Amino acid sequence: MSYQSFCNPLLTGWGVVLVVGSFGVVGSFGIVTTPAIAQPLLIKPSFLQMAQSSSLTGSWRLANMTTPGFPTPMLPSTALTTEFSGGRVAGSGGCNRFNGSYTTKGNQLRIGPLASTFKACEESVMNQESMFLKALQASERYEVNSNGLQIFYKTDEGTGVLRFTSQMVRGLW
């Protein structure tokens, strides 16, 4: 590959990523497979920016939850997730699935009401899920940055933060 053919895409709004082996991409992007030898793969910058977008749309996994007054460690055996798309939110509270609606105005966020399945789990899992769903429905605003999604909420007990990592970023890298 000549220097010009390598650099030309960089000058026309494309980036080059060196790919070794094969990897999968989650969501609607399908799976990209490359030979086992290193190959340059051209990727449109908008594809890479989606992982850093300020949009709430996407799949998120709860990393930690700060409840009023103290951080709450996540139970290691649970995965609390949300997926935002087109005014609808759905996910897992660690035991039960939930869904509902959401609205945004600027960085303001309103979620709910939420509907949930009624599966029974261990008491600690049910308590964590209850706090999570209560916090989601008490959301006031959100921020998306390179660290992920943060949802700020306010309940009768005080204010807290839900911190999420992007499921798409985890799937890409």
Protein Blocks (a to p, Z undefined) as FASTA:
>chain_A
ZZklmmmmmmnopacdddehjdddehjlopadddfbdcdddddfklmmmmmccbfbdcdd
dfbdcdehiacdddfkbccddddeehiacddehjaccddddddehjacceddddddfbdc
dfklmmmmmmmmmmmmmcfbdcddfkbccdddddfkbccddddddfklmmmZZ
